[in-house]
Amino acid sequence: MENKQPYLDTSIKLLFKELIEIYNIAYKELKPSVERIIKEKITNKDTIEDCLEKLLNIPTDACYKLFIKLCDYYARIDLSSSLEYLKIYEELYGEDDIKIKKKDYKPNL
């Protein structure tokens, strides 16, 4: 029986490397969108929520920071929807992780 472990290890490492690359590209594309929304004081909920939805799909610290930044901005427009997005984040990524981060979230209203 042939040992396929080295092949699997290499395949998994390559997969993770590609995934990280994809996350980095997505972050680089979303960061200007978040900054534009805030700088231009965009209040269109569809635009803001579309960006939040995209950020929810990228489980990195950098995207989490953008997500919180945009939630903070969105809270001034629609507090309940902003809090709902935080709840969705908690459901997706776990209660333990968000509890630590949520304590730092205080919307600037």
Secondary structure by P-SEA (a helix, b strand, c coil): cccaaaaaaaaaaaaaaaaaaaaaaaaaaaaaaaaaaaaaccccaaaaaaaaaaaaacccaaaaaaaaaaaaaaaaccaaaaaaaaaaaaaaccaaaaaaaaaaccccc
